[in-house]
Amino acid sequence: MEGRLFTFLGAIGGHGQEWIILSHFILAVGIIFLIARAATRKMQLVPTGSQNVMEAYIGGIIAMGADTMGEKNARIYMPLIGSLGLVIFISNIMGVIPGFESPTANINFTLSLALIVFVYYNYLGIKKNGFVNYFKHFMGPMPILAPLMFPIEIISHLSRIVSLSFRLFGSIRGDDMFLMVLLMLVPWIVPLAGFFMLAAFGFLQAFIFMILTYVYIAGSIMMEEEDH
């Protein structure tokens, strides 16, 4: 479908899948930098405008993580979670605008994000608990259950890659197809309710990705608390 849909960036560099995804990802990153620049250009004690929005966003992320791993840890991992949330949200919303395409509607892009989370939370778990203790935790509370629990835990962790990547990809791909059909049936000004719904779904998928990342990180660095 990527090669048949018109996009403004595709008109510049062609409608090949690689160029479409890369160019729209770069555009999303550029938009994030502009938002960050606008929010930090004139910092004020009483925030207004974009500074107020970004401070509310950061505060919301910390509050989200505090319920999972405590406020201290939530602040430590907030830059990663916040960056993922912005990239995913801007990428999702981009596909709602006619003439642009969501990078998150491509499985390679969402798989890359899922692998980043997978590698990072396992790295944190090994770093904090040690290689042996980290994987020893996969064997369960009783040694007799280890032959059963260990492969189940390994499969469970690997399935997180599939869960993160396909949930985001499937939702945004479905939204893009819905929007394409909607615009074929009625003028683009009419289906405002559809645009609002797709934007809400884009926000929801970004939120789910962020909260699951917090949960996975918490599970890898707080094994002692989990045991108790």
WOGI-V978572 format. One record per backbone hydrogen bond with DSSP energy under -1.0 kcal/mol. NH is the residue of the N-H (numbers start at 1). CO is the residue of the C=O. E is the energy in kcal/mol with one decimal. If there is no record, write none. Layout:
nh co e
NH CO E
NH CO E
This chain:
nh co e
4 1 -1.3
5 1 -1.1
8 99 -2.5
11 7 -1.7
13 9 -2.2
14 10 -2.3
20 16 -2.4
21 17 -2.4
22 18 -2.4
23 19 -2.9
24 20 -2.0
25 21 -2.0
26 22 -2.5
27 23 -2.1
28 24 -2.2
29 25 -2.5
30 26 -2.5
31 27 -2.4
32 28 -2.0
33 29 -2.3
34 30 -2.1
35 31 -2.4
36 32 -2.7
37 33 -2.5
38 34 -2.5
39 35 -2.1
40 36 -1.6
41 37 -1.1
51 48 -1.2
53 49 -1.8
54 50 -2.5
55 51 -2.4
56 52 -2.1
57 53 -2.1
58 54 -2.7
59 55 -2.5
60 56 -2.2
61 57 -2.0
62 58 -2.3
63 59 -2.3
64 60 -2.1
65 61 -2.3
66 62 -2.3
67 63 -1.0
68 65 -1.1
69 65 -3.0
70 66 -1.3
74 70 -2.2
75 71 -2.2
76 72 -1.4
77 73 -2.0
81 77 -2.1
82 78 -3.5
83 79 -2.0
84 80 -2.5
85 81 -2.5
86 82 -2.3
87 83 -2.5
88 84 -2.7
89 85 -2.6
90 86 -2.7
91 87 -2.1
92 88 -2.6
93 89 -2.8
94 90 -2.0
96 93 -1.4
100 97 -1.7
105 102 -1.6
106 103 -1.5
110 106 -1.9
111 107 -2.4
112 108 -1.6
113 109 -1.8
114 110 -2.3
115 111 -2.4
116 112 -1.9
117 113 -1.9
118 114 -2.6
119 115 -2.9
120 116 -2.1
121 117 -2.6
122 118 -1.6
123 119 -2.1
124 120 -2.5
125 121 -2.0
126 122 -2.4
127 123 -2.6
128 124 -2.4
129 125 -2.3
130 126 -2.0
134 130 -2.4
135 131 -1.9
136 132 -2.1
137 133 -1.5
139 136 -1.6
140 137 -1.2
145 142 -1.7
146 143 -1.3
149 145 -3.2
150 146 -2.5
152 148 -1.2
153 149 -2.8
154 150 -2.4
155 151 -2.4
156 152 -2.4
157 153 -2.5
158 154 -2.4
159 155 -2.2
161 158 -1.1
163 159 -2.8
164 160 -2.8
165 161 -2.3
166 162 -2.6
167 163 -1.7
168 164 -1.4
169 165 -2.5
170 166 -2.8
171 167 -1.9
172 168 -2.2
173 169 -2.8
174 170 -2.1
175 171 -2.1
176 172 -2.5
177 173 -2.2
178 174 -2.4
179 175 -2.6
180 176 -2.3
181 177 -2.2
182 178 -2.4
183 179 -2.6
184 180 -1.3
185 181 -1.3
186 182 -2.2
192 190 -2.7
195 191 -1.8
196 192 -2.4
197 193 -2.2
198 194 -2.3
199 195 -2.2
200 196 -2.1
201 197 -2.3
202 198 -2.1
203 199 -2.0
204 200 -2.4
205 201 -2.4
206 202 -1.6
207 203 -2.2
208 204 -2.5
209 205 -2.1
210 206 -2.1
211 207 -2.6
212 208 -2.3
213 209 -1.8
214 210 -2.2
215 211 -2.2
216 212 -2.6
217 213 -2.4
218 214 -2.7
219 215 -2.2
220 216 -1.3
221 217 -1.8
222 218 -1.6
226 222 -1.8
227 223 -2.2
228 224 -1.5
